[in-house]
Amino acid sequence: MLVLPVDAAARQDAIADHLTSCRVAGLCRPGDRIVELVARESALLPLLLRRGTHPHSLTVVHGTTPGSAADRADNGLPFPVTRRRSDPAGAWPVAGPVDLVVDTSAAYSTASVLRTVGNAADLLTLGGRLVLSSSATSTDLPAVLQNAGFTIDEVHGVELPDSDEQVERVLLDRFGRDAIALYRTIRLECEPEFARPVIATSLGDDAATVLQICRRTR
C-alpha cells in the first residue's frame, strides 16, 4: 500500500516515484537477475511480491549514507534478496552477469548517471536491460549510452518542467491545442501533486526528468 506524505511536495515526489516503480516492475521477468540501486529502500521488492513475479534474484545496492542498510540477505522470501552497501565513487559489490539494472536514484547527479552506465555495461548480459532516470539537461547521455553499447528503446517522462508555460508549449507541439485545454482543466480540478506526475508520463523526452529504458546491444 502506498502511504503518501502530508507535505505536498513530498507527496508529489512519492506519486512520481510510485508510477516509475510500477512501470519498472512491469519490465521484470521471472528468472531475471536484477540489480536495483536505491537511496533508501527497495521500491521493486514489494511490487514484485504483490504481483507474484519471481525473479532469479534481486540485489539491492544502497549508497553508504547514514542509516543505509547493512550487507545482509533477506530470508523467507520466494526468491533470493541480497542487500549490499556501495561506495558511491566505486564499482558495485555485485557479481555478474545480470539481466536488469535499475537506477532511479541518480537523476540529479551526472557523476552517478555515468557511474551507473559504466557498471551496468560491465555486468549486463547481451540483451540485458538498463532502466535509468536522468535529468533532461543531460544532453550528452544518449551518446554516452551508445558508446557503452546501449540502445535506448523507450523514454518516459517523470517530472514536468517547472513552469506552466513550458508544459503548454510541449503539449502544443506534441498533441495540439486541445491538450492545452485539457491540461488547464486538470489544473483547476485536481491537486497539482496528483496531476503533475501523471501528465509528465505523456511528455517523453520533453519532461524535466525522464526514465530511459535501454538494452545492451554490444
Backbone as a ProteinNet text record, in pm:
[ID]
protein_1_A
[PRIMARY]
MLVLPVDAAARQDAIADHLTSCRVAGLCRPGDRIVELVARESALLPLLLRRGTHPHSLTVVHGTTPGSAADRADNGLPFPVTRRRSDPAGAWPVAGPVDLVVDTSAAYSTASVLRTVGNAADLLTLGGRLVLSSSATSTDLPAVLQNAGFTIDEVHGVELPDSDEQVERVLLDRFGRDAIALYRTIRLECEPEFARPVIATSLGDDAATVLQICRRTR
[TERTIARY]
84.8	0	88.3	54	129	79.1	169.1	136.2	195.1	109.1	153.2	189.9	297.3	335.3	232.2	236.3	145.5	188.8	319.6	372.9	344	295.3	252.5	367.8	482.9	597.2	645.4	652.9	694.3	590.9	464	357.9	370.7	402	420.8	538.1	648.6	763.7	727.9	650.4	613.2	526.9	435	349.1	430.9	521.4	607.5	693.8	748.5	831	750.1	626.6	542.5	506.3	472.5	442.6	563.6	681.2	803.8	827.7	812.5	837.1	740.4	615.9	517.9	556.9	604.7	648.6	767.6	862.4	981.4	944.5	855.2	814.6	753.4	686.1	628.1	731.4	855.7	963.3	1031	1009.9	1077.7	1014.1	1098.4	1050.3	1090.6	1009.5	1051.1	1188.1	1274.5	1408.1	1512.6	1474.1	1571.1	1661.9	1787.9	1882.5	1885.1	1833.7	1806.4	1898.7	1952	2025.1	1949.5	1916.1	1843.3	1927.6	1956.8	2029.7	1928.4	1947.4	1849.7	1920	1848.1	1896	1850.8	1733.3	1679.9	1642.9	1515.2	1467.8	1428.5	1421.8	1382.8	1237.6	1216.3	1079.4	1025.4	1116.4	1073.3	1023.5	1089.5	1058.5	911.1	846.1	704.2	615.3	651.5	571.3	587.7	709.2	730.7	655.8	657.9	587.1	436	385.6	241.9	195.6	279.4	241.8	269.4	342	376.3	483.3	563.5	674.7	796.8	851.1	961.7	1086.8	1172	1297.6	1391.4	1499.7	1602.5	1660	1684.6	1740.1	1723.5	1723.4	1722.1	1834.4	1927.5	2034	2007.7	1991.5	1961.6	2090.2	2136.9	2262.3	2229.8	2271.5	2247.9	2373.3	2356	2467.5	2511.3	2635.1	2687.6	2651	2524.1	2472.8	2429.4	2423.9	2380	2243.2	2232.9	2107.1	2084.3	2177.8	2159.7	2174.7	2109.5	2105.2	2242.5	2273.3	2398.5	2386.4	2502.6	2501.7	2426.4	2329.5	2255.7	2171	2121	2026.6	1891.2	1785.1	1650	1601.3	1568.2	1524.5	1372.4	1321	1177.6	1099.7	1167.3	1100.2	1101.5	1011.3	1003.8	1118.8	1208.2	1328.3	1438	1564.1	1674	1682.1	1692	1709.1	1832.3	1928.7	2052.7	2071.1	2117.3	2142	2291.6	2340.4	2482	2497.3	2601.3	2636.8	2746.6	2747.5	2842	2900.3	3028.1	3092.8	3042.6	2982.8	2927.7	3028.3	3158.7	3258.6	3316.9	3278.8	3345.1	3253.2	3307.7	3229.6	3129.6	3021.5	2921.9	2971.9	2935.4	2974.8	2880.1	2875.8	2781.8	2858.8	2831.7	2892.6	2794.7	2840.6	2757	2760.7	2691.5	2611.7	2474	2410.3	2274.2	2191.6	2059.3	1967.6	1902.7	1895.4	1826.8	1894	1931.2	1984.2	1887.8	1848.6	1752.7	1816.1	1822	1870.7	1782.1	1689.1	1602.1	1640.5	1758.2	1800.8	1911	1958	2075.9	2042.8	1914.2	1870.4	1938.4	1975.4	2024.4	2176.4	2245.3	2390.7	2449.4	2517.7	2578.4	2679.9	2757.9	2857.9	2792	2677.9	2607.8	2553.7	2499.7	2447.5	2559.2	2674.3	2786.1	2838.5	2841.7	2886.8	2791.8	2662.5	2564.9	2579.7	2596.4	2611.8	2734.8	2846.9	2969.5	2959	2905	2891.8	2791.3	2681	2580.8	2638.1	2719.2	2780.7	2870.1	2935.7	3022.9	2944.3	2825.3	2751.3	2645.5	2584	2468.1	2506.8	2420.1	2433.4	2400.1	2440.3	2397.9	2245.5	2177.8	2032.1	1976.4	2064.1	2019.5	1974.2	1892.6	1828.2	1876.5	1888.6	1922.6	1808.2	1755.4	1649.2	1708.4	1708.5	1784.9	1706.5	1694.7	1637.7	1748.4	1717.6	1817.5	1746.8	1818.1	1766.8	1765.5	1664.3	1658.3	1771.9	1841.2	1955.1	2080.1	2073.7	2188.4	2192.3	2224.9	2216	2317.4	2425.7	2528.2	2497.6	2393.7	2369.5	2341.8	2262.3	2243	2373.6	2467.4	2596.7	2675.2	2668.2	2736.8	2681.2	2549.3	2486.9	2526.9	2526	2563.2	2708.1	2796.9	2938	2960.3	2872.2	2883.9	2816.7	2755.6	2695.1	2546.6	2477.8	2334	2253.4	2133.9	2033.6	1916.1	1870.5	1754.7	1627.4	1548.6	1424.6	1304.1	1298.8	1183.3	1230.5	1158.7	1182	1046.3	1034.6	909.3	933.8	838.8	850.4	826.2	900.7	884.1	839.5	903.1	869.1	845.2	745.5	715.4	817.7	832.8	906.8	843.6	921.5	875.2	756.1	757.4	653.7	541.4	419.5	305	324	392.2	415.5	499.2	602.1	684.3	602	520.8	438.4	344	281.5	185.2	252.8	374.7	447.1	473.3	511.7	536.7	407.4	299.9	171	123.9	142.5	102.9	181.4	311.5	394.4	361.8	331.5	310.3	167.8	68.9	-69	-168.3	-128.8	-220.7	-291.6	-373.9	-435.8	-534.3	-599.3	-693.6	-624.1	-497.5	-423.1	-400	-380.1	-363.3	-492.5	-605.2	-733.5	-756.3	-721.8	-736.9	-644.6	-521.3	-424.5	-475.8	-531.9	-582.1	-701	-785.7	-899	-850.5	-752.5	-698	-636	-567.1	-506.5	-612.4	-728.8	-835.3	-905.3	-915.6	-998.4	-920.6	-788.3	-709.8	-591.5	-557.3	-440.7	-314.8	-223.8	-107.5	-17.9	-6.9	82	31.3	-99.7	-153.9	-147.4	-177.7	-187.1	-51.7	44.9	171	247.2	259.7	331.6	262.4	129.6	56.8	75.4	62.9	80	221.7	318.8	458.9	483.5	409.2	433.6	407.9	332.3	298.9	399.7	495.7	582.8	711.9	740.1	860.6	985.1	1073.3	1199.6	1185.4	1062.4	1039.7	1012.4	1005.7	987.4	1117.4	1107.4	1226.3	1315.6	1255.2	1326.5	1265	1349	1299.6	1348.4	1274.4	1310.8	1346.1	1470.7	1517.2	1529.7	1468.7	1475.9	1566.6	1680.8	1787.7	1816.7	1879.5	1916.5	2062.4	2136.7	2276.5	2280.9	2330.5	2330.9	2469.1	2571.2	2708.6	2799.1
-119.2	0	124	219.2	344.3	439.6	481.2	577.7	711.7	813.3	942.8	1037.9	1115.4	1214.4	1325.9	1398.5	1511.7	1630.9	1655.8	1768.2	1750.4	1855.5	1845.8	1811.7	1876.6	1849.1	1705.7	1660.2	1522.3	1424.6	1462.1	1376.6	1363.2	1473.9	1469.8	1378.6	1389.8	1303.5	1156.9	1129.4	991	932	1012.3	963.6	938.8	1031.2	1012.7	888	868.2	750.1	621.7	625.3	505	472.8	573.1	549.6	489.8	544.5	491.9	348	319.9	184.6	83.4	123.7	33.2	2	103.7	81.2	-14.6	6.6	-78.4	-220.6	-235.3	-369.1	-447.8	-377.1	-443.1	-496.8	-449	-497.4	-621.8	-649.8	-761.3	-893.5	-988.7	-1117.4	-1228.5	-1332.8	-1447.6	-1497.4	-1521.9	-1571.4	-1464.8	-1337.5	-1229.7	-1217.5	-1186.5	-1148.3	-995.4	-935.4	-791.6	-724.4	-609.5	-522	-389.9	-346	-220.5	-128	-8.6	93.6	180.8	199.9	274.8	372.6	478.9	572	527.6	462.4	418.9	270.9	244.1	106.5	67.6	-61.9	-111.7	-76.2	-14	10.4	-108.7	-188.7	-301.9	-419	-445.8	-567.3	-581.1	-481.4	-500.5	-517.8	-453.1	-467.3	-605.9	-658.6	-793.6	-896.5	-879.9	-973	-963.7	-841.1	-822.8	-880	-866.1	-913.3	-1061.9	-1121.7	-1263	-1288.4	-1186.8	-1202.8	-1250.5	-1364.7	-1423.7	-1423.2	-1322.1	-1323	-1429.3	-1453.1	-1543	-1487.2	-1354.4	-1290.5	-1139.7	-1073.5	-927.3	-884.2	-805.9	-747.8	-598.9	-551.1	-411	-344.4	-246.8	-179	-43.6	-23.2	100.1	186.2	317.1	407.8	409.9	446.4	448	579.2	593.4	711	670.3	766	731.1	663.7	552.1	480.1	383.1	372.2	277	135.7	43.8	-93.3	-159.4	-241.9	-317.4	-433.5	-491.4	-609.6	-721.3	-778.2	-889.1	-955.3	-1074.1	-1143.8	-1146.7	-1126.3	-1135.3	-1278.9	-1342.8	-1482	-1489.9	-1605	-1629.3	-1570.8	-1523.7	-1469.3	-1572.6	-1559.1	-1660.8	-1656.9	-1558.4	-1552.8	-1485.6	-1510	-1454.2	-1302	-1235.3	-1089.6	-1061.2	-992.9	-959.4	-809.1	-753.9	-609.5	-585.4	-487	-453.4	-302.8	-262.7	-121.3	-93.3	28.4	59.8	198.3	211.1	341.5	412.5	531.7	599.9	622.3	624.3	652.9	527.3	408.7	287	192.4	72.7	-32	-91.3	-145.6	-207	-341.6	-377.7	-508.3	-618.5	-636.3	-729.2	-812.4	-941.8	-1029.5	-1050.6	-1030.5	-1054.5	-1201.9	-1238.6	-1148.2	-1123.7	-1013.1	-981.7	-947.4	-949.5	-928	-790.5	-728.5	-599.2	-516.6	-393	-296.2	-179	-140.3	-32.1	72.9	196.3	306.9	428.3	449.9	567.3	671.1	655.1	746	840.8	828.5	903.9	1025.7	1061.7	1159.6	1295.4	1336.3	1473	1480.6	1371.8	1369.9	1310.8	1393	1344.6	1235.3	1251.7	1151.8	1017.3	1020.1	895.4	828	907.3	851.2	783.2	850.6	794.3	667.3	669.3	550.1	433.2	459.9	354.4	295.8	381.7	332.6	243.2	286.4	207.3	74.1	74.2	-50.5	-144.4	-88.7	-172	-238.2	-164.3	-221.5	-339.6	-333.8	-443.1	-565.6	-545	-654	-718.5	-640.5	-689.3	-789.5	-888.1	-978.9	-905.2	-960.6	-905.7	-917.7	-807.8	-805.1	-767.2	-757.1	-713.7	-569.4	-532.1	-400.3	-312	-184.8	-80.5	18	42	140.5	252	373.6	482.4	612.3	677.8	811.9	913.9	1019.6	1124.5	1256.2	1364.3	1496.4	1515.7	1586.9	1615	1704.9	1768.2	1853.1	1770.5	1639.8	1552.8	1523.5	1626.2	1614.5	1518.9	1491.8	1400.6	1255.1	1229.1	1092.5	995	1028.8	932.3	886.9	979.2	941.9	854	885.3	803.6	661.9	650.2	517.8	441	508.4	442.8	394.3	478.6	441.2	323.5	309.8	199.1	72	77.8	-41.3	-54.8	55.8	50.9	115.8	62.8	123.6	167.3	291.3	341.3	294.9	212.6	160.1	247.8	305.9	386.6	500.7	613.7	726.7	771.5	779.2	818.6	937.8	1030.3	1144.8	1106.5	1173	1150.6	1278.8	1392.1	1519.9	1623.8	1709.9	1816.8	1929.8	2006.8	2133.2	2221.3	2314.9	2394.9	2483.3	2549.6	2649.5	2590.9	2641.8	2600.1	2638.3	2751.3	2793.7	2690.1	2637.8	2534.3	2409.1	2369.5	2250	2269.2	2385.3	2409.2	2411.7	2463.9	2461.4	2317.4	2233.5	2093.5	2024.6	2047.6	1985.9	2031.1	2159.4	2210.3	2141.5	2130.2	2067.4	1919.6	1853.1	1708.1	1669.6	1743.8	1696.4	1798.6	1925.9	2026.3	2104	2199.8	2292.2	2225.6	2117.5	2050.4	1998.7	1960.1	1911.1	2022.8	2145.7	2258.4	2283.2	2278.1	2296.7	2189.5	2066.3	1957.8	1979.5	2021.5	2046.3	2155.1	2262.6	2370.8	2324.8	2239.9	2186.2	2098.2	2014.1	1926.4	2009.5	2118	2205	2264.8	2296.5	2355.5	2252.5	2129.9	2029.5	1934.6	1932	1830.5	1894.8	1846.1	1895.8	1870.5	1968.6	1953.4	1835.6	1800.8	1689.7	1556.3	1548.3	1429.5	1440.7	1558.3	1576	1577.8	1649.3	1670.6	1540.7	1446.6	1323.4	1243	1245.2	1169.4	1234	1366.5	1436.4	1419.8	1418.2	1405.5	1277.4	1171	1043.8	1053.1	1153.4	1165.7	1248.8	1310.4	1407.4	1348.3	1222.9	1160.9	1240.3	1259.6	1327.9	1479.1	1531.5	1673.5	1701.5	1597.4	1616.6	1667.4	1719.8	1770.5	1657.4	1549	1427.4	1313.1	1224.4	1117.2	981.8	878.9	740.5	676.7	630.7	570.7	420.3	345.7	201.5	160.4	103	76.9	-74.5	-113.7	-254.5	-260.7	-352.9	-369.2	-448.6	-386.2	-447	-485.5	-450.4	-494.4	-488
0	0	0	-86.1	-93.9	13.6	103.1	207.7	165.4	150.5	99.2	212.8	195.1	296.5	307	417.4	437	353	345.2	269	119.5	53.8	-85.8	-179.6	-161.1	-249.3	-232.7	-107.7	-83.7	-138.5	-130.9	-184.1	-336	-403.8	-548.5	-585.2	-511.5	-537.6	-516.3	-410.8	-380.5	-491.8	-545.3	-653.5	-779.6	-812.4	-929.4	-913.3	-794.3	-769.5	-783.6	-734.5	-741.9	-886.9	-965.5	-1107.5	-1178.1	-1148.4	-1208.6	-1166.2	-1036.9	-986.7	-1047.3	-1065.3	-1127.7	-1272.1	-1343.6	-1482.2	-1484.3	-1393.4	-1390.1	-1350	-1251.6	-1208.7	-1324.3	-1414.9	-1531.1	-1628.1	-1616.9	-1703.7	-1647.8	-1519.4	-1455	-1496.9	-1535.3	-1583.5	-1487.3	-1479.3	-1397.5	-1442.9	-1346	-1377.6	-1398	-1401.9	-1419.2	-1297.7	-1324.1	-1218.9	-1217.8	-1109.9	-1104.9	-1004.7	-1043.6	-952.2	-945.3	-824.5	-804.2	-717.7	-769.2	-694.8	-621.9	-491.8	-413.7	-321.5	-286.7	-184.7	-46.4	-39.7	89.4	82.2	53.5	49.9	-92	-116	-247.7	-277.7	-393.1	-438.6	-516.3	-573.9	-655.6	-572.8	-459.5	-384.1	-349	-287.2	-254.2	-376.9	-488.4	-609.8	-671	-670.1	-722.4	-638.6	-506.3	-419.4	-442.4	-456.5	-475.8	-609.6	-712.1	-845.9	-865.1	-772.4	-787.3	-891.1	-923.1	-1016	-938.1	-976.1	-903.1	-990.5	-974.6	-1047.7	-991	-1062.8	-1010.6	-881.4	-880.9	-761.8	-773.6	-658.7	-651.5	-558.1	-612.3	-531.1	-517.8	-394.9	-367.9	-320.3	-397.5	-365.6	-303.4	-179.3	-105.4	-108.7	-121.5	-103.7	41.1	63.4	200.6	267.7	300	369.4	509.2	603.4	738.7	737.3	803.7	810.6	697	601.9	493.1	546.2	475.8	524.5	516	616.4	615	517.7	480	395.2	466.7	395.6	455.3	347.2	378	291.1	360.7	285.6	340.2	325.2	435.3	432.9	431.3	391.2	395.2	279.8	175.2	57.8	-54.3	-153.1	-257.8	-358.5	-346.5	-430.3	-348.3	-382.4	-302.2	-314.9	-201.6	-196	-110.4	-169.5	-100.3	-101.9	9.9	20.3	35.4	-38.7	-34.7	-18.3	54.3	61.3	-40.7	-94.4	-200.9	-182.5	-209	-215.8	-341.5	-327.6	-444.7	-556.9	-524.5	-627	-690.4	-640.6	-685.7	-760.2	-784.4	-850.2	-751.7	-804.5	-717.7	-666.5	-544.3	-489.8	-537.9	-668.3	-731.3	-833.5	-837.3	-937	-1051.6	-1173	-1289.4	-1328.5	-1434.9	-1517.9	-1458.3	-1500.7	-1459.3	-1582.8	-1564.6	-1677.1	-1675.4	-1558.2	-1546	-1438.3	-1472.3	-1376.6	-1370.2	-1249.8	-1229.9	-1140.2	-1189.1	-1106.9	-1131.6	-1040.8	-1049.6	-945.1	-885.1	-778.3	-822.2	-947.6	-990.8	-1074.7	-1083	-1182.5	-1170.3	-1050.2	-1031.1	-1017	-1046.4	-1036.5	-1162.7	-1241.1	-1364	-1335.1	-1227.4	-1192.4	-1161.4	-1092.1	-1059.1	-1183.9	-1275.8	-1400.5	-1478.9	-1491.6	-1567.3	-1500.8	-1367.9	-1295.4	-1320	-1318.6	-1341.8	-1481	-1581.7	-1718.4	-1729.3	-1671.6	-1679.2	-1608.2	-1487	-1411.7	-1477.2	-1528.9	-1594.7	-1719.3	-1795	-1914.6	-1879.6	-1762.8	-1720.2	-1674.4	-1618.1	-1554.4	-1642.8	-1731.6	-1805.1	-1914.4	-1933.2	-2045.4	-2174.9	-2286.5	-2414.8	-2423.5	-2451	-2447.2	-2311.6	-2210.4	-2078.1	-2081.4	-1983.4	-1985.8	-1870.9	-1902.3	-1805	-1799.7	-1679.5	-1659.4	-1574.6	-1629.4	-1569.9	-1572.9	-1457.5	-1451.3	-1471.4	-1544.5	-1565.8	-1589.3	-1564.4	-1595.3	-1746.4	-1795.7	-1939	-1984.6	-1890.2	-1926.5	-1955.6	-1932.5	-1961.7	-2111.2	-2189	-2334.6	-2393.1	-2320.3	-2371	-2340	-2262	-2216.4	-2330.9	-2432.8	-2542.4	-2605.7	-2624.3	-2681.1	-2584.5	-2454	-2353.4	-2354	-2359.9	-2363.4	-2488.5	-2601.7	-2727.3	-2722.4	-2672.1	-2663.4	-2569.1	-2469.3	-2373.9	-2423.4	-2542.5	-2600.9	-2579.7	-2545	-2519.1	-2630.8	-2652.1	-2738.4	-2652.3	-2669.2	-2593.6	-2663.4	-2595.3	-2652.3	-2621.7	-2502	-2460.8	-2372.5	-2380.5	-2291.4	-2237.4	-2104.7	-2040.4	-1948.7	-1945.1	-1856.1	-1711.3	-1620.5	-1477.3	-1407.2	-1441.1	-1379.3	-1488.3	-1465	-1560	-1551.2	-1658.8	-1647.8	-1540.7	-1485.7	-1371.7	-1403.9	-1519.3	-1547.4	-1632.4	-1608.7	-1689.4	-1836.1	-1861	-1999.4	-2073.5	-2008	-2071.1	-2099.2	-2002.4	-2020.3	-2138.9	-2147.3	-2254.9	-2391.2	-2399.2	-2526.4	-2572.2	-2477.5	-2511.4	-2554.5	-2479.9	-2514.7	-2651.9	-2683.1	-2813.9	-2925	-2906.7	-3009.1	-3026.6	-2916.5	-2922.6	-2960.8	-2907.3	-2918.3	-2973.6	-2985	-3035.6	-2924.9	-2966	-2871	-2776	-2818.1	-2729.1	-2603	-2616.4	-2499.9	-2398.9	-2447	-2355.4	-2277.9	-2346.7	-2279.2	-2173.6	-2205.7	-2108.2	-1989.7	-2015.7	-1908.7	-1815.2	-1869.8	-1786.1	-1702.2	-1758	-1682.2	-1567.5	-1595.6	-1490.9	-1379.6	-1414.9	-1313.4	-1222.1	-1275.7	-1195.7	-1107.4	-1156.7	-1089.9	-1000	-1013.2	-943.5	-872.9	-754.8	-683.6	-767	-774.4	-863.3	-829	-701.4	-667.3	-720.3	-752	-816.3	-968.2	-1020.8	-1165.8	-1234.6	-1176.8	-1247.1	-1278.4	-1185	-1220.1	-1329.8	-1330.2	-1432.1	-1569.8	-1575.8	-1703.5	-1755.1	-1664.5	-1706.2	-1784.3	-1754.5	-1822.3	-1972.5	-2015.1	-2157.6	-2236.1	-2168.2	-2236	-2290.9	-2260.6	-2314.7	-2281.2	-2380.4	-2353.7	-2343	-2347.6	-2321.7	-2174.8	-2092.4	-1948.2	-1886.6	-1764.1	-1695.3	-1646.7	-1601.5	-1564.7	-1643.1	-1694.1	-1780.6	-1731.1	-1768.7	-1742.4	-1875.8	-1888.1	-2012.5	-1995.4	-2085.7	-2085	-2199.9	-2164	-2260.3	-2265	-2374.3	-2393.6	-2436.8	-2376.1	-2415.6	-2545.2	-2650.6	-2782.6	-2831.9	-2755.2	-2791.8	-2667.6
[MASK]
++++++++++++++++++++++++++++++++++++++++++++++++++++++++++++++++++++++++++++++++++++++++++++++++++++++++++++++++++++++++++++++++++++++++++++++++++++++++++++++++++++++++++++++++++++++++++++++++++++++++++++++++++++++++++

